[in-house]
Amino acid sequence: MASRDDIKFLSNPNIGQNRKKYCRFRKFGIKYIDYKDPDFLLQFVNEQGKILPRRISGNSLKYQRKVSTAIKRCRHLAMMPYVTDLLK
């Protein structure tokens, strides 16, 4: 029987092993999310301008709510677009 080192995989065997998600706000001690900083808020928006969910961004529930309200306020002030084709 061949050992694990002798077996050649067609794909990377580490594909299913993702790193553990963490809340960057808790890790770095960020208390306030500024809605007047659209460059920072672009990290939490996809190419179409939709807000990324918690399961993708890794934020905790408390900070995901703050991020979503900050993005909505930023959109209201026309600093960020509501809908776009290729934002990033």
C-alpha positions as CSV (number, residue, x, y, z in Angstrom):
1,M,0.0,0.0,0.0
2,A,1.3,3.4,-0.9
3,S,1.9,5.9,1.9
4,R,0.5,9.4,2.0
5,D,3.8,10.9,0.7
6,D,3.7,8.7,-2.4
7,I,0.1,9.7,-3.4
8,K,0.0,12.6,-5.9
9,F,-3.1,14.7,-5.6
10,L,-4.8,16.4,-8.6
11,S,-5.8,19.3,-6.4
12,N,-4.4,20.9,-3.3
13,P,-5.5,18.8,-0.3
14,N,-5.5,22.0,1.9
15,I,-8.3,23.6,0.0
16,G,-11.0,22.8,2.5
17,Q,-8.9,24.0,5.5
18,N,-9.6,27.7,5.8
19,R,-8.1,29.9,8.5
20,K,-10.3,30.8,11.4
21,K,-12.2,34.0,10.9
22,Y,-11.8,36.7,13.5
23,C,-13.3,40.1,14.2
24,R,-10.7,42.7,13.2
25,F,-12.4,45.3,15.4
26,R,-12.1,43.3,18.5
27,K,-8.5,42.2,17.7
28,F,-7.2,45.7,17.1
29,G,-9.5,47.4,19.7
30,I,-11.4,49.7,17.3
31,K,-14.4,51.2,19.1
32,Y,-15.8,53.7,16.6
33,I,-16.4,53.1,12.9
34,D,-16.2,56.4,11.0
35,Y,-18.8,56.8,8.3
36,K,-16.8,59.6,6.7
37,D,-14.0,57.2,5.7
38,P,-15.2,55.5,2.5
39,D,-11.8,53.9,1.8
40,F,-12.0,51.9,5.0
41,L,-15.6,50.9,4.4
42,L,-14.9,49.6,0.9
43,Q,-13.3,46.5,2.5
44,F,-16.8,45.5,3.6
45,V,-18.5,46.0,0.2
46,N,-18.3,43.7,-2.9
47,E,-17.9,44.8,-6.5
48,Q,-21.6,45.5,-7.0
49,G,-21.7,47.7,-3.9
50,K,-23.5,45.2,-1.7
51,I,-22.6,44.9,2.0
52,L,-20.7,41.7,2.7
53,P,-22.4,39.3,5.2
54,R,-20.8,38.3,8.6
55,R,-20.0,34.8,7.4
56,I,-17.7,36.3,4.7
57,S,-16.3,39.4,6.5
58,G,-15.7,37.6,9.8
59,N,-17.1,40.5,11.9
60,S,-18.9,40.0,15.2
61,L,-22.6,40.8,15.3
62,K,-22.1,44.0,17.2
63,Y,-19.5,45.4,14.8
64,Q,-21.3,44.1,11.7
65,R,-24.3,46.3,12.7
66,K,-22.0,49.3,13.1
67,V,-20.4,48.7,9.8
68,S,-23.7,48.4,8.0
69,T,-25.1,51.6,9.5
70,A,-21.8,53.4,8.7
71,I,-22.0,52.2,5.0
72,K,-25.6,53.4,4.8
73,R,-24.8,56.8,6.2
74,C,-21.8,57.1,3.8
75,R,-24.1,56.2,0.9
76,H,-26.6,58.8,2.0
77,L,-24.0,61.5,1.9
78,A,-23.0,60.3,-1.6
79,M,-19.5,59.3,-0.6
80,M,-20.1,55.7,-1.7
81,P,-22.4,54.5,-4.5
82,Y,-25.5,52.5,-3.8
83,V,-25.1,50.3,-6.9
84,T,-22.2,50.0,-9.3
85,D,-20.7,47.6,-11.9
86,L,-17.0,47.4,-10.9
87,L,-16.4,49.2,-7.7
88,K,-13.0,47.7,-6.9
